[in-house]
Amino acid sequence: MVASVATATELTKPRLVADLNPGQNGSGLTGFFVWDGKVWFIAASDQSGKTVSLFTSDGTTAGTRRIKDFPWQERGSIFENPFVFENHLYFQGPNAALGKGSRVWVTDGTEAGTRPISEDGKDVCDEYKPVLVGDRLVLSLHGDYDGHGLVSLNLHTGVTEPLAVPFDGWEDQTDVAMLKGNLLRLDLDGRAFWSIDGTPAGLKKLVLPGLPTFHNDDGLNQLVSLPNGVLMLPKGQLKSPLELWHTDGKTVTQLAALWPDNPASQLWFGRVGDVGMMLASDRTRRCVLWSSDGTAAESKTLLDSDPYKDADFSFPRTPHPSPVVAGGRLYFLMDDGRHGLELWCSDGTQSGTHLVTDIALGDEDAEIFKLHPMADGRVLFQRKNANADTDIWISDGTEAGSRRLASLKRWTDVVAVLKGMILLVSDNDQVGRELYALDVPALAVPAKLKGP
């Protein structure tokens, strides 16, 4: 059995990378982002808690550096929504002038090179994620503007251009997708779209005959971009059935009505490869997985597991981890009635949808509580073991390629994966909650996963 082989494997111990906030208080590390072979994050750097700092680390003590200090502010962003554009790292950072809100920053890894990109200061945005359209960031503004406004920030020049100020076309929670190179965003009333190319002339209200009414659904994706258009779940998890729609920007088509007899308590909707996938589960552990390429003919059920029928049975009280996409597969938890709640994966086809491995043998649950996608297409996951501590596993989506890497103390969390090591945040009585590294030679990419 895979589980017994993994248990017999000699496991390594984590090492402390750095005590960033000396003493027992810990550093409050957050916002981990991997780029250029290093992890970038925010941590408290003094005992008062009035200063937070941007750090970078390659997983070694010598390679862990404090880049820039930011004064703490009550509202706004410090290091939010990071992304890479033309080999530069951008993020939403603090707005020192107002002491609240955020601005768009860029960093080259030095203190002098970590700065707001806009020279005119008209990029004061809220905490909601800006969207990149070509070389322009579309920003929702509040700040010094009279009401809600939209501007685009040119990342090459650092110049902002008003798109519409004031603008009442949407709330920041409304969903977005890309369609033919343009940003598609739901209108405030959920009955139309706005299309944006990043210029004032390209801001257009797109009214499509037959478009269903959307509802703000607590952060659930309702729009997913595909090569042939946008998949839509207008009702989300609020009502049953789950209606699947599609638009190419000119016409609107209903593709399917899914799960008409059972409203979902948990739902994931996203893209895997060139198809959209929907995963729903309810309190009786029924789990259904669908896929769609944007056509009615290829909108189908991949998996329908109802192991306990209408039994009075529910998911464990521990958080149910969100599915993740890695290597063209969706990894998720499911109970088929024989193996308990275990890790499954799907590539969007019925033949490619299967149990990865039965960790807790028989019908016991594996107690998996976090999934972490890796850049090479594998997945790391954490599970509670029999001693109530944390086991870290790695898998390539097959039973043979799944094994345990380490068994660690309970309050340990995987935050990033670098070459040959896993970075963790863990508690220690002497230094508090700080950054650790686990050196794992097995993280080297297997030959079958390497590219040409």
C-alpha positions in Angstrom: 0.0 0.0 0.0 1.1 3.6 -0.7 0.5 4.6 2.9 2.7 1.9 4.4 5.6 2.7 2.0 5.4 6.4 2.8 5.4 5.7 6.6 8.6 3.7 6.2 10.3 6.5 4.4 12.9 8.5 6.4 11.5 12.0 6.8 13.5 15.2 7.1 13.0 18.0 9.7 12.3 21.7 9.0 14.9 24.4 9.7 14.3 28.0 10.8 15.0 30.4 8.0 14.9 33.6 9.9 13.5 35.1 13.1 12.2 38.2 11.4 10.7 39.7 14.6 13.1 38.8 17.4 11.4 37.5 20.5 8.4 35.3 21.1 5.7 37.4 19.3 6.2 36.0 15.8 6.2 38.0 12.6 2.6 37.8 11.4 3.8 36.6 7.9 1.2 37.0 5.1 0.8 37.5 1.3 3.2 34.9 0.0 4.0 35.1 -3.7 6.7 33.1 -5.6 8.6 34.8 -8.4 12.2 34.6 -9.8 13.1 31.6 -7.6 12.2 33.5 -4.4 9.2 34.0 -2.2 7.9 37.6 -1.5 5.8 38.3 1.6 4.9 40.8 4.3 5.9 40.5 8.0 6.0 42.6 11.1 9.6 43.7 11.7 9.4 45.3 15.1 7.8 44.6 18.5 5.4 47.5 18.4 3.5 46.2 15.3 3.5 49.7 13.8 5.8 48.8 11.0 5.4 46.0 8.4 8.0 45.2 5.8 8.3 43.6 2.4 10.7 40.7 2.5 12.1 38.2 0.0 13.7 34.9 0.6 15.3 32.1 -1.3 14.8 29.7 1.6 18.2 30.4 3.2 19.0 32.6 6.1 21.6 34.6 4.1 19.1 34.9 1.2 16.3 36.4 3.3 16.2 40.2 3.0 14.0 43.0 4.2 13.3 45.2 1.1 11.2 48.1 2.4 9.4 49.2 5.5 5.8 50.4 5.3 4.0 52.3 8.1 1.0 50.4 9.4 -2.4 51.8 8.2 -5.8 51.0 9.4 -7.4 50.6 6.0 -6.0 49.6 2.6 -3.4 47.3 1.1 0.2 46.6 2.0 1.1 43.8 -0.4 -2.0 42.7 -2.2 -2.7 41.1 -5.6 0.9 40.8 -6.8 1.5 40.0 -10.4 4.4 39.9 -12.8 4.5 42.0 -16.0 7.5 42.1 -18.3 9.8 40.7 -15.6 8.8 43.2 -13.0 6.8 42.5 -9.8 3.8 44.8 -9.2 1.4 44.9 -6.2 -1.1 47.0 -4.5 0.7 48.8 -1.7 0.0 51.6 0.9 -0.9 55.1 0.1 1.2 57.2 2.5 -0.3 60.5 1.5 -3.8 59.5 2.6 -3.0 56.9 5.2 -5.6 54.6 3.8 -6.5 53.0 0.5 -3.7 51.7 -1.8 -1.6 52.5 -4.8 0.1 50.4 -7.5 3.7 49.7 -6.6 6.6 48.0 -8.5 9.7 46.4 -7.1 13.1 45.2 -8.5 14.1 43.7 -5.2 15.9 46.8 -3.8 14.6 49.4 -1.4 15.3 52.2 -4.0 13.5 50.3 -6.7 10.4 49.7 -4.6 8.1 52.6 -5.3 4.6 53.6 -6.5 4.6 53.4 -10.3 2.3 56.4 -11.0 4.1 59.7 -11.0 0.8 61.8 -10.9 -0.6 60.0 -7.9 -4.0 59.4 -9.5 -4.0 55.7 -9.0 -5.6 55.7 -5.5 -7.6 52.5 -5.6 -9.5 50.4 -3.1 -8.5 46.9 -2.0 -10.3 45.1 -4.8 -8.1 43.5 -7.5 -7.2 45.6 -10.6 -7.4 43.9 -13.9 -4.6 43.9 -16.5 -5.8 44.6 -20.1 -2.8 44.6 -22.4 -0.3 46.9 -20.8 -2.9 48.9 -18.8 -4.3 48.2 -15.4 -8.0 49.1 -15.0 -8.5 50.5 -11.5 -11.6 51.2 -9.5 -11.0 54.4 -7.7 -12.4 56.0 -4.5 -9.7 58.0 -2.8 -9.8 61.7 -3.7 -12.3 61.3 -6.5 -15.9 62.5 -6.3 -17.7 59.1 -6.1 -16.7 55.9 -7.9 -14.3 56.3 -10.8 -12.3 54.2 -13.3 -8.9 54.9 -14.7 -6.3 52.9 -16.6 -2.7 52.9 -15.5 -0.1 52.5 -18.3 2.6 50.2 -16.8 5.1 51.3 -19.4 4.8 55.0 -18.7 3.3 55.2 -15.2 0.6 57.6 -16.5 -3.0 57.3 -15.5 -5.9 58.1 -17.9 -9.4 58.6 -16.8 -11.9 56.2 -18.3 -15.0 57.4 -16.5 -15.0 59.7 -13.4 -17.5 59.4 -11.7 -18.7 55.9 -12.7 -21.6 53.9 -11.3 -21.5 51.0 -13.7 -20.6 48.3 -11.2 -19.7 47.4 -7.7 -16.2 46.0 -7.1 -17.6 42.6 -6.2 -19.1 42.0 -9.6 -17.4 39.2 -11.6 -15.0 39.7 -14.5 -13.7 37.7 -17.5 -11.7 38.3 -20.6 -13.4 38.1 -24.0 -11.5 38.7 -27.2 -8.8 40.7 -25.4 -11.3 42.9 -23.6 -12.3 43.0 -20.0 -15.9 41.9 -19.5 -17.5 43.0 -16.2 -21.1 42.7 -14.9 -23.2 45.8 -14.7 -24.4 46.9 -11.3 -27.9 45.5 -11.8 -26.6 42.2 -13.2 -28.5 42.6 -16.4 -25.7 43.7 -18.8 -22.0 43.7 -19.3 -19.4 46.4 -19.6 -16.6 45.9 -22.1 -13.2 47.6 -21.6 -10.0 47.7 -23.7 -8.3 50.1 -21.3 -9.1 53.3 -23.2 -11.9 55.8 -22.8 -13.3 55.1 -26.2 -13.3 51.3 -25.5 -15.6 51.6 -22.4 -18.9 50.3 -23.7 -22.0 48.9 -22.2 -22.7 45.6 -23.8 -26.5 44.7 -23.9 -27.0 41.2 -25.1 -30.6 40.0 -25.9 -31.6 37.0 -23.7 -28.9 37.6 -21.1 -30.0 36.1 -17.8 -30.0 38.1 -14.6 -27.0 37.7 -12.3 -26.7 37.8 -8.6 -23.7 38.8 -6.4 -22.9 35.4 -5.0 -20.4 35.9 -2.2 -17.3 35.8 -4.3 -18.2 32.7 -6.4 -17.0 32.9 -10.0 -20.0 33.3 -12.2 -17.9 34.0 -15.4 -15.1 31.8 -16.8 -13.2 32.7 -20.0 -12.8 30.0 -22.6 -11.2 30.1 -26.1 -14.7 30.4 -27.7 -16.3 32.9 -25.3 -17.4 33.1 -21.7 -19.2 30.4 -19.6 -21.7 31.8 -17.1 -23.4 30.6 -14.0 -25.9 33.4 -13.4 -27.6 32.0 -10.3 -24.6 30.5 -8.8 -25.3 28.6 -5.6 -28.3 30.7 -4.6 -30.9 28.6 -6.4 -31.4 25.2 -8.1 -31.1 24.2 -10.8 -27.6 25.5 -11.7 -28.0 27.1 -15.1 -25.0 27.0 -17.4 -24.9 29.7 -20.1 -22.4 30.8 -22.8 -21.8 34.0 -24.7 -19.5 34.9 -27.6 -20.1 38.6 -27.1 -22.9 38.7 -29.7 -25.3 35.9 -28.8 -26.3 34.2 -25.5 -27.1 30.5 -25.2 -28.3 28.3 -22.3 -26.3 25.1 -22.4 -27.7 23.0 -19.5 -29.6 23.0 -16.3 -27.5 21.1 -13.7 -28.5 19.3 -10.5 -32.2 20.4 -10.6 -33.2 18.5 -7.4 -30.4 19.5 -5.0 -29.1 23.0 -4.2 -25.3 22.9 -3.6 -23.8 23.8 -0.2 -20.3 24.1 -1.8 -19.5 25.0 -5.4 -16.4 25.6 -7.5 -16.5 27.0 -11.0 -13.3 27.6 -13.1 -11.2 26.7 -16.1 -9.1 23.6 -16.5 -7.2 23.5 -19.8 -9.7 24.6 -22.5 -12.8 23.6 -20.6 -14.9 25.0 -17.8 -15.5 22.7 -14.8 -18.1 22.9 -12.0 -17.9 20.9 -8.8 -20.8 20.9 -6.3 -21.3 19.0 -3.1 -24.0 19.0 -0.4 -24.3 18.1 3.2 -25.0 14.4 2.5 -21.6 14.2 0.7 -23.2 13.9 -2.7 -20.6 15.3 -5.1 -21.1 16.1 -8.8 -18.6 17.2 -11.4 -19.4 18.7 -14.7 -17.4 20.0 -17.7 -18.2 22.2 -20.7 -16.3 23.5 -23.7 -18.9 26.2 -24.3 -21.2 24.0 -26.4 -24.4 22.2 -25.4 -23.2 18.9 -26.9 -20.1 18.9 -24.7 -21.6 20.1 -21.5 -21.8 16.9 -19.5 -21.6 15.1 -16.1 -18.2 13.6 -15.4 -18.9 12.2 -12.0 -22.0 11.8 -9.7 -21.3 10.3 -6.3 -24.1 10.0 -3.8 -22.6 7.5 -1.3 -25.0 8.0 1.6 -28.2 8.9 -0.3 -30.4 11.0 2.1 -28.6 10.0 5.3 -28.2 12.5 8.1 -24.5 12.9 7.4 -22.3 16.0 6.8 -18.8 17.0 6.0 -16.2 17.1 8.9 -16.2 20.3 10.9 -12.6 21.0 9.8 -12.4 23.4 6.8 -13.1 21.7 3.5 -10.2 22.8 1.2 -10.9 24.6 -2.0 -10.1 22.6 -5.2 -6.9 23.6 -7.0 -5.7 23.4 -10.6 -2.3 22.0 -11.4 -0.8 20.4 -14.5 -4.1 20.6 -16.4 -6.0 18.7 -13.7 -8.5 19.7 -11.0 -7.7 18.3 -7.6 -10.6 18.0 -5.2 -12.0 15.9 -2.3 -14.8 13.4 -2.8 -16.3 10.4 -1.0 -17.4 7.6 -3.3 -18.8 5.5 -0.4 -15.9 3.0 -0.4 -12.8 5.1 0.3 -14.0 7.9 2.5 -13.2 11.6 1.8 -10.0 11.3 -0.3 -8.1 13.2 -3.0 -9.4 12.9 -6.6 -8.4 14.6 -9.8 -9.9 15.2 -13.2 -8.6 16.5 -16.6 -12.1 17.3 -17.8 -12.8 13.9 -19.3 -14.6 10.9 -17.7 -11.6 8.6 -18.3 -9.3 11.1 -16.7 -11.4 11.5 -13.5 -10.3 9.2 -10.7 -9.3 8.6 -7.1 -5.6 9.6 -6.7 -4.8 7.3 -3.7 -6.6 5.9 -0.7 -4.5 7.3 2.2 -6.8 6.4 5.1 -7.5 2.8 4.1 -11.1 1.7 3.9 -13.9 4.1 4.3 -12.1 6.4 6.8 -11.5 10.0 5.7 -8.0 11.2 4.8 -8.5 14.4 6.9 -6.9 16.6 4.1 -7.3 20.3 4.9 -5.2 22.2 2.4 -4.2 21.7 -1.3 -1.2 23.6 -2.8 -0.6 23.5 -6.6 3.0 23.3 -7.8 4.5 24.9 -10.9 5.6 21.5 -12.3 2.0 20.2 -12.3 2.0 18.3 -9.1 0.1 19.1 -5.9 1.2 19.3 -2.3 -1.4 18.6 0.3 -1.6 18.6 4.1 -3.6 16.2 6.2 -4.2 15.6 9.9 -2.6 12.3 11.0 -3.5 9.9 13.8 -1.5 12.0 16.3 -3.4 15.2 15.3 -0.2 16.5 13.7 0.3 17.5 10.1 1.5 15.2 7.3 2.7 16.8 4.0 2.2 14.7 0.8 3.1 15.2 -2.8 1.2 13.8 -5.8 1.4 13.8 -9.6 -2.2 12.6 -9.8 -1.4 8.9 -9.7 -1.1 6.4 -6.8 2.5 5.5 -7.7 3.4 9.2 -7.8 1.9 10.0 -4.4 3.9 9.9 -1.2 4.4 11.4 2.2 7.2 14.0 2.5 7.1 14.9 6.2 5.3 14.7 9.5 5.3 18.1 11.3 3.8 19.7 14.4 0.2 20.6 14.3 0.3 24.4 13.7 2.4 24.2 10.5 1.3 25.6 7.1 2.8 25.3 3.7 3.1 28.8 2.1 5.4 28.3 -0.9 7.4 25.8 -2.9 10.9 26.6 -4.2 13.5 24.5 -5.9 14.2 21.5 -3.7 12.4 22.9 -0.6 9.0 23.7 0.9 8.6 26.9 2.9 6.5 26.7 6.0 5.1 29.0 8.7 5.2 27.3 12.1 5.0 28.1 15.8 7.9 27.8 18.2 8.0 28.6 21.9 11.3 30.5 21.6 10.7 32.5 18.4 6.9 32.5 17.9 5.4 32.0 14.5 8.2 32.3 11.9 9.4 31.1 8.5 10.9 27.6 8.1 12.2 25.5 5.2 11.9 21.8 4.6 14.6 20.5 2.2 13.1 17.8 0.1 15.2 16.3 -2.7 12.1 14.5 -4.0 10.7 17.9 -5.2 13.0 17.5 -8.2 10.8 17.3 -11.3 10.4 13.6 -12.3 11.4 12.8 -15.9 7.9 12.1 -17.0 6.8 15.6 -15.9 9.6 17.5 -17.7 9.0 19.4 -20.9 10.7 18.7 -24.2 
